[in-house]
Structure formats: structure tokens, C-alpha cells
Amino acid sequence: MQLGMSKLACLALFAGVLLVLSSATEMKVKSCCTKLSIANISAPIIGYRIQKKNLPCIRAVVFETTEGEICSHWKQDWVYEKIMELEKIRKERMTDSKTKPSTP
């Protein structure tokens, strides 16, 4: 009888772990790009991230704008240019923060 109860407890624990993992995976899948836009973005862009292909997610550059995230095609010339512009700004900010003297 005890052997059956311990197996049941292990099964319940295993089912609980699977439930937590599957819900975490579902949340991750819902927040990825599955379609791309090739249009230029008119809203101010404040950041970006690269999304790798991991089906159903597709390879994309995800721009963070003041109006939300936009999934863009990574092969578009303007996308590459915008990334270079954002990286230049980021590097300038890092350099400025290193060269400014700290106040006592």
C-alpha cells in the first residue's frame, strides 16, 4: 500500500513540474515574432533585440518603439542601418559616462 502511495506522489509531483514548464513555454511562444513587416517604422525606435529562429518563432529584428514592439525582416537595408545607428548611440553614451568626472 505504501509503495503505491509513493508512486502516486511521485506521479503528482512530475505532473506538477510538467504543468509549470508547459505554461512557461506557452508564455514564451506567445511573445515571439511569427510574422514580419518589411515597412519602415514611423514611431520613434528606442531599442532592439535579435530573435533567433525557434519554431514557431522566426528570425527577426524586434524593434522596441514608443508604441510597442515591431517585428522586422533582418535582410532589409534600413533595418541594418537602424541597428548601426542605435549601436553608435549606445557606444557614445557608454563613452560619455566613462569620461565624465564623478562629483564628490
Backbone as numpy.savetxt, mean C-alpha at the origin, in Angstrom:
# Nx Ny Nz CAx CAy CAz Cx Cy Cz
-12.24 -40.09 26.61 -13.06 -38.89 26.61 -12.20 -37.64 26.61
-11.14 -37.62 27.45 -10.27 -36.45 27.49 -9.54 -36.25 26.18
-9.15 -37.33 25.54 -8.45 -37.24 24.27 -9.34 -36.57 23.23
-10.61 -36.89 23.22 -11.55 -36.28 22.29 -11.74 -34.80 22.56
-11.76 -34.40 23.82 -11.92 -32.99 24.18 -10.69 -32.18 23.77
-9.50 -32.74 23.95 -8.30 -32.00 23.58 -8.22 -31.84 22.07
-8.65 -32.85 21.32 -8.68 -32.72 19.86 -9.68 -31.66 19.44
-10.81 -31.62 20.11 -11.83 -30.62 19.80 -11.34 -29.21 20.12
-10.61 -29.07 21.23 -10.06 -27.77 21.61 -9.02 -27.31 20.58
-8.16 -28.23 20.13 -7.15 -27.90 19.12 -7.82 -27.50 17.81
-8.87 -28.21 17.45 -9.60 -27.91 16.22 -10.24 -26.52 16.30
-10.80 -26.20 17.45 -11.42 -24.88 17.64 -10.37 -23.77 17.56
-9.21 -24.00 18.17 -8.13 -23.02 18.13 -7.65 -22.82 16.70
-7.47 -23.91 15.97 -7.03 -23.85 14.59 -8.04 -23.09 13.73
-9.33 -23.36 13.93 -10.37 -22.67 13.18 -10.36 -21.17 13.48
-10.11 -20.82 14.74 -10.04 -19.41 15.12 -8.89 -18.70 14.44
-7.73 -19.34 14.40 -6.55 -18.76 13.75 -6.83 -18.57 12.26
-7.41 -19.57 11.61 -7.74 -19.46 10.20 -8.71 -18.32 9.94
-9.67 -18.15 10.80 -10.65 -17.08 10.65 -9.98 -15.71 10.72
-9.08 -15.53 11.68 -8.37 -14.26 11.82 -7.49 -14.00 10.61
-6.76 -15.02 10.15 -5.89 -14.85 8.99 -6.67 -14.55 7.72
-7.79 -15.22 7.54 -8.58 -14.99 6.33 -9.19 -13.59 6.33
-9.61 -13.10 7.47 -10.18 -11.76 7.51 -9.10 -10.71 7.26
-7.88 -10.94 7.74 -6.78 -10.01 7.48 -6.44 -10.00 6.00
-6.44 -11.14 5.37 -6.15 -11.23 3.95 -7.24 -10.54 3.13
-8.48 -10.72 3.51 -9.58 -10.08 2.80 -9.46 -8.57 2.87
-9.09 -8.04 4.03 -8.93 -6.60 4.17 -7.81 -6.12 3.27
-6.73 -6.86 3.17 -5.61 -6.46 2.35 -6.00 -6.45 0.87
-6.73 -7.46 0.44 -7.13 -7.56 -0.96 -8.06 -6.41 -1.33
-8.94 -6.02 -0.45 -9.89 -4.96 -0.76 -9.20 -3.61 -0.96
-8.02 -3.43 -0.39 -7.37 -2.13 -0.47 -6.29 -2.06 -1.55
-6.30 -2.99 -2.49 -5.29 -2.96 -3.54 -5.93 -2.58 -4.88
-5.07 -2.20 -5.82 -5.54 -1.81 -7.15 -5.80 -3.06 -7.98
-6.96 -3.10 -8.59 -7.29 -4.18 -9.52 -7.56 -3.62 -10.91
-7.63 -2.30 -11.02 -7.81 -1.61 -12.30 -6.90 -0.40 -12.31
-6.49 0.03 -13.51 -5.58 1.16 -13.64 -6.20 2.30 -14.41
-5.70 3.48 -14.15 -6.07 4.66 -14.92 -4.83 5.11 -15.69
-5.04 5.56 -16.94 -3.92 6.10 -17.70 -4.03 7.62 -17.83
-5.06 8.18 -17.24 -5.29 9.63 -17.31 -4.38 10.36 -16.33
-4.00 11.59 -16.69 -3.25 12.43 -15.77 -4.12 12.75 -14.56
-3.48 12.99 -13.45 -4.20 13.30 -12.21 -4.25 14.81 -12.05
-5.44 15.35 -11.83 -5.58 16.80 -11.69 -5.50 17.24 -10.22
-5.82 16.36 -9.29 -5.75 16.70 -7.87 -4.30 16.76 -7.41
-4.00 17.59 -6.42 -2.62 17.65 -5.91 -2.16 16.29 -5.37
-0.96 15.86 -5.82 -0.39 14.58 -5.39 0.51 14.85 -4.20
0.29 14.10 -3.11 1.07 14.32 -1.89 1.99 13.13 -1.56
1.87 12.06 -2.32 2.74 10.91 -2.09 2.42 9.80 -3.06
3.20 8.73 -2.97 2.95 7.58 -3.84 3.51 6.32 -3.20
3.10 5.19 -3.72 3.67 3.90 -3.34 3.59 2.99 -4.56
4.47 2.01 -4.59 4.48 1.05 -5.68 3.76 -0.20 -5.21
2.82 -0.67 -5.99 2.12 -1.91 -5.67 2.61 -2.99 -6.62
3.08 -4.09 -6.06 3.54 -5.21 -6.88 2.38 -6.11 -7.25
2.56 -6.88 -8.31 1.52 -7.80 -8.75 1.42 -8.96 -7.77
0.24 -9.17 -7.24 -0.08 -10.28 -6.35 -1.58 -10.48 -6.48
-1.97 -11.26 -7.48 -3.38 -11.40 -7.85 -4.29 -11.53 -6.65
-5.39 -10.83 -6.64 -6.00 -10.06 -7.72 -5.40 -8.66 -7.88
-4.43 -8.30 -7.05 -3.80 -6.98 -7.16 -2.89 -6.97 -8.39
-2.82 -5.83 -9.05 -2.00 -5.69 -10.24 -0.87 -4.70 -9.99
0.15 -4.76 -10.83 1.27 -3.84 -10.70 0.79 -2.43 -11.00
1.10 -1.50 -10.09 0.59 -0.13 -10.25 1.42 0.84 -9.42
1.31 2.09 -9.79 1.80 3.19 -8.95 0.55 3.80 -8.34
0.50 3.79 -7.02 -0.67 4.31 -6.32 -0.32 5.70 -5.80
-0.92 6.71 -6.43 -0.68 8.08 -6.01 -1.67 8.46 -4.91
-1.14 9.06 -3.87 -1.98 9.59 -2.80 -2.23 11.05 -3.12
-3.50 11.39 -3.29 -3.87 12.77 -3.60 -4.70 13.33 -2.45
-5.01 14.61 -2.54 -5.85 15.23 -1.53 -7.28 14.69 -1.60
-7.61 14.01 -2.70 -8.96 13.46 -2.87 -9.01 11.94 -2.68
-7.87 11.32 -2.37 -7.83 9.87 -2.19 -6.75 9.23 -3.04
-6.76 7.89 -3.09 -5.74 7.17 -3.85 -6.20 6.90 -5.28
-5.24 6.98 -6.21 -5.52 6.72 -7.62 -4.49 5.73 -8.13
-4.96 4.67 -8.76 -4.09 3.62 -9.30 -3.72 3.98 -10.73
-2.42 4.17 -10.95 -1.96 4.59 -12.27 -1.07 3.52 -12.90
-1.07 3.52 -14.23 -0.26 2.56 -14.97 1.21 2.97 -14.87
2.05 2.05 -14.48 3.45 2.35 -14.23 4.26 2.63 -15.48
3.74 2.33 -16.66 4.48 2.56 -17.90 4.21 3.94 -18.51
3.32 4.71 -17.96 3.02 6.03 -18.49 4.18 6.99 -18.21
4.57 7.77 -19.21 5.70 8.70 -19.06 5.45 9.69 -17.92
4.25 10.22 -17.83 3.96 11.23 -16.81 4.07 10.64 -15.41
3.79 9.32 -15.28 3.89 8.67 -13.96 5.35 8.66 -13.52
6.24 8.26 -14.42 7.67 8.24 -14.10 8.16 9.64 -13.76
7.76 10.63 -14.54 8.17 12.01 -14.29 7.68 12.51 -12.94
6.46 12.15 -12.58 5.89 12.58 -11.30 6.64 11.93 -10.13
7.00 10.66 -10.29 7.76 9.99 -9.24 9.11 10.67 -9.05
9.79 11.00 -10.15 11.08 11.69 -10.07 10.93 13.04 -9.38
9.85 13.75 -9.69 9.58 15.05 -9.06 9.36 14.89 -7.56
8.56 13.90 -7.17 8.29 13.66 -5.74 9.55 13.24 -5.00
10.39 12.41 -5.63 11.64 11.99 -5.01 12.60 13.16 -4.84
12.64 14.05 -5.81 13.50 15.23 -5.72 13.07 16.11 -4.54
11.77 16.31 -4.40 11.23 17.10 -3.29 11.57 16.44 -1.96
11.41 15.11 -1.90 11.70 14.37 -0.66 13.17 14.51 -0.29
14.08 14.40 -1.27 15.51 14.51 -1.00 15.88 15.93 -0.56
15.25 16.92 -1.17 15.51 18.31 -0.77 15.08 18.55 0.66
13.95 17.99 1.04 13.47 18.15 2.42 14.43 17.48 3.40
14.92 16.31 3.03 15.86 15.60 3.90 17.16 16.40 4.04
17.65 16.96 2.95 18.88 17.76 2.97 18.67 19.02 3.79
17.53 19.68 3.61 17.22 20.90 4.38 17.17 20.62 5.87
16.58 19.51 6.25 16.45 19.20 7.68 17.81 18.84 8.28
18.74 18.32 7.48 20.07 17.98 7.99 20.96 19.21 8.09
20.77 20.20 7.23 21.64 21.38 7.22 21.18 22.49 8.15
19.93 22.46 8.57 19.44 23.49 9.48 20.04 23.27 10.86
20.59 24.33 11.45 21.13 24.19 12.80 20.01 24.00 13.81
20.26 23.17 14.79 19.25 22.97 15.82 19.30 24.12 16.82
18.16 24.51 17.32 18.10 25.62 18.29 18.25 25.05 19.69
19.02 25.75 20.53 19.23 25.24 21.89 18.03 25.39 22.78
